[in-house]
Amino acid sequence: TIVDFYANEGATVYYMPDTATTFSKYEQYSVEQNAAGTILTIDESMKFKVYARRGSENTDTLELAYAIKTADPVFNPQAGGVLANTEVTVAKGDADSIFVAAGNAGFVKYAADVKFVVSEDTLVRAYAMKDGRRSDVVEGEYGVIYNPVFNPGEGELAEVTEVKVTSRNATMMRYATGKTAAEAKEFKYYVIGSEFTVKVSSDTVIRVY
């Protein structure tokens, strides 16, 4: 992480890590202010003090503390709508361990990436630990989308038939019809809800999502 310090033009920024204890050491860490500011790269948790001086005047001394946070777990696939029985992975990255909670259950500790199958709407929470440092708690809400079901199913029909198409939990479906798959290429129609019917009186291709 890069930290930028800025002061008024002509001022000098001084900073001191928490390993230094006297004013003389304080000044030995001084860095001249320039257009880009004073840049400090922090690779580990640390505390330090900083102030600016212009001429004989000093600003107040600020005491700052930075803690390096463990990287958040990663959901794959990302949260959102998924097909039923989709496998989801919660990856811990380079963390020592990962804690995962699904639904109303409590957090369970794992030493490796976690894989599970989503068969119903599920809220997953997770955080990682490394060297005693914890990541943020991340959440992934998965809503199961079911493939459309045709009744009767595809095949030959003896007479004019209304084919019912349903998709559990769907809020909207788009569909296309035609005598051939090429004619049913464009999804011209949609319905609000989880079911609709198509009257089939001749060779017909129905495509739905």
Residue, then its C-alpha position, 0 to 999 in steps of 0.5 A: t500500500i502506498v501512502d501519500f503525505y502532502a504539505n504546503e509548498g515549501a514545507t518539509v514532511y517528517y515521519m518516524p516509525d514506531t521503532a524510533t523513540t527520540f526527536s533526533k531519530y524523528e528528523q533523520y527520517s525527514v523527506e523534502q516535500n515535492a510536487a508528488g508529495t512524500i510517498l511511503t510504501i507500507d508492506e506490513s502493519m506499522k505505526f508512525k508519527v508525521y508532521a510538516r515544518r516550514g521555516s521555524e514553524n511545525t504543524d501538529t504531530l499526527e499519530l497514524a497506525y496502519a494494519i495490513k488486511t488479509a485479502d478477501p475470499v473470492f466466490n466463483p462463480q460470482a454471486g447472482g443467478v445460477l442454475a440448480n446444482t451449480e458448484v460454487t468455490v470459495a477460494k482463500g487465496d494465500a490465507d492460512s484458513i477460511f471461515v464459511a457460513a451458509g444460510n443461517a448456519g455459523f462459520v466453519k473453519y477450513a484449511a483449503d478452498v471450499k466447494f459446495v453445490v447450490s440447489e436452492d437460494t443460498l446466502v454465503r458469508a466468508y472471511a479469511m485469516k492469515d498471520g492472525r489478521r482477518s479479512d473483511v466478511v464478504e457475502g454472496e447471495y445465489g438465486v437458483i434459476y431452473n431450466p424451463v420444462f415443457n409439457p408435453g415434452e418434445g416429440e410428435l403430437a397427434e393433434v393440436t396441443e397447447v404446450k405448457v412451459t414452466s420454470r420454477n422461481a422465474t420472474m420473466m421468460r423470453y421465447a421464440t417460435g418457428k417452423t425450424a430452429a433458424e426461424a426460432k432464432e430471435f427471441k421476440y416474445y416474453v412473459i412475466g411470470s414462471e409459465f406460459t403456453v404455446k398452441v402447436s398446430s404444425d411443426t414448431v420449434i420453441r426456444v426459451y430462456 
